[in-house]
Amino acid sequence: MARDNPFSQQRIERLAYRFPDGGDWASNLQRFRQMNFRASVVGDFGTGKSTLVRELKMRLSGEDLAVRPITEPVQPKSIANRSVDESIRNVLLLDVPRVDRGCTETSCYGVTSRRQQRSSIAQQLRELDAHTLLLVDGIERMTWFDRLWLVHKTASPSQVAGLIVIVHHRRNWLRLPVWIETQPTEDLLIELINEILADQRETDLARIHQRSCELFKQHRPNIRATLRQLFDEWPKRD
């Protein structure tokens, strides 16, 4: 069963984010403060951007790093022990919907037109205020004009406490400094494997390390895809 699999999604989501430079949260949040709370997170698919965002939200809420969807809002009443700035009292994740012109069902992930996409974004942004840190995932799904509109709309401290945009490439032309660039390596993968399989025998770990590195070379730099394949390959119990 999935719960017996050490590579299940719930166990993977409990992994703490590791900063590429080896720093800690205190030093990186200080750097974010020096960027006036406006920056980008850069990284390819499956390299830890969502893990970073989820843990950031947990730290801002002062809660334990429990499994929780990153789209679930942090309630202002839970904000305590804030480690970034007293002006940040809430966190809003804007998940930009994908435009799928072939989609006719409301259950589809995306919307069917740019007009619907803009309407969806505008509706979500109604929750913005001067005490809200806005996290934008999927801004590259927007047109260039709409990206500029979003960055301009959130430029004033009276409108939003801060902005973090998640992108896949440094050259995104948003003129936002790079706060974190996710850079997964084999060493990082092995570190995660050791944490996931802390109760395994050394002989088993050596075999799994070898297989993990083989898969990472296939999926590089996508650690998420590597862990997902390890989940699929894990022996199932009757």
JORAVEN-V627477 format. One record per pair of residues at least 6 apart in sequence whose ideal C-beta (glycine too) atoms are under 8 Angstrom apart, sorted by sequence separation. I is the first residue (numbers start at 1). GAP is how many residues later the second one is. If there is no record, write none. Layout:
I,GAP
I,GAP
This chain:
2,6
43,6
58,6
59,6
82,6
103,6
111,6
128,6
153,6
154,6
219,6
2,7
3,7
32,7
58,7
82,7
103,7
165,7
167,7
197,7
216,7
219,7
41,8
58,8
100,8
103,8
104,8
139,8
142,8
170,8
197,8
200,8
218,8
19,9
79,9
100,9
103,9
111,9
125,9
154,9
165,9
55,10
58,10
79,10
100,10
216,10
219,10
41,11
79,11
98,11
99,11
100,11
101,11
139,11
165,11
170,11
194,11
197,11
215,11
41,12
97,12
98,12
99,12
100,12
101,12
151,12
193,12
57,13
61,13
76,13
97,13
98,13
99,13
163,13
54,14
60,14
61,14
76,14
97,14
99,14
136,14
151,14
212,14
215,14
63,15
75,15
99,15
164,15
193,15
215,15
54,16
62,16
74,16
193,16
53,17
57,17
61,17
62,17
73,17
74,17
99,17
61,18
62,18
73,18
99,18
212,18
60,19
61,19
62,19
73,19
97,19
190,19
193,19
211,19
50,20
62,20
73,20
97,20
134,20
96,21
121,21
60,22
71,22
190,22
208,22
211,22
60,23
70,23
97,23
151,23
189,23
190,23
59,24
60,24
71,24
97,24
117,24
151,24
189,24
96,25
117,25
121,25
151,25
128,26
134,26
139,26
94,27
130,27
133,27
136,27
139,27
140,27
147,27
186,27
189,27
60,28
118,28
125,28
130,28
132,28
133,28
134,28
136,28
138,28
139,28
140,28
114,29
117,29
121,29
130,29
132,29
133,29
134,29
135,29
136,29
137,29
144,29
18,30
29,30
61,30
94,30
129,30
130,30
131,30
133,30
134,30
136,30
186,30
17,31
60,31
94,31
128,31
129,31
130,31
133,31
135,31
192,31
92,32
114,32
128,32
140,32
139,33
17,34
25,34
57,34
189,34
17,35
56,35
92,35
139,35
188,35
192,35
15,36
57,36
92,36
184,36
184,37
189,37
13,38
17,38
183,38
184,38
16,39
90,39
184,39
53,40
92,40
94,40
96,40
98,40
13,41
90,41
91,41
92,41
94,41
96,41
97,41
89,42
90,42
91,42
92,42
93,42
94,42
95,42
96,42
99,42
87,43
88,43
89,43
90,43
92,43
94,43
95,43
96,43
98,43
87,44
88,44
91,44
93,44
97,44
88,45
96,45
96,46
37,47
37,48
16,49
84,49
14,51
33,51
37,51
14,52
32,52
33,52
14,53
13,54
29,54
73,54
29,55
76,55
10,57
26,57
25,58
87,70
89,72
60,73
88,73
87,74
88,74
85,76
85,77
57,78
84,78
56,79
53,82
53,84
50,87
49,88
37,96
56,108
53,111
53,113
49,117
41,123
43,123
45,123
37,124
38,124
39,124
40,124
41,124
44,124
37,125
38,125
39,125
40,125
41,125
42,125
43,125
36,126
37,126
39,126
40,126
41,126
42,126
40,127
42,127
42,128
52,128
32,130
42,130
52,130
40,132
49,133
40,134
48,134
47,135
40,136
42,136
47,136
48,136
39,137
40,137
41,137
43,137
47,137
38,138
39,138
40,138
41,138
42,138
43,138
44,138
38,139
39,139
40,139
41,139
42,139
43,139
39,140
41,140
42,140
43,140
41,141
35,142
35,144
32,147
31,148
28,151
28,152
20,160
19,161
20,161
20,162
20,163
18,170
18,173
46,173
18,174
47,174
46,175
47,175
48,175
46,176
47,176
15,177
44,177
45,177
46,177
47,177
44,178
46,178
45,179
46,179
15,180
45,180
46,180
15,181
12,184
11,185
7,189
6,190
6,191
12,212
12,215
7,220
7,221
9,222
7,223
8,223
7,224
5,226
7,227
6,228
5,229
5,231
4,233
1,235
1,236
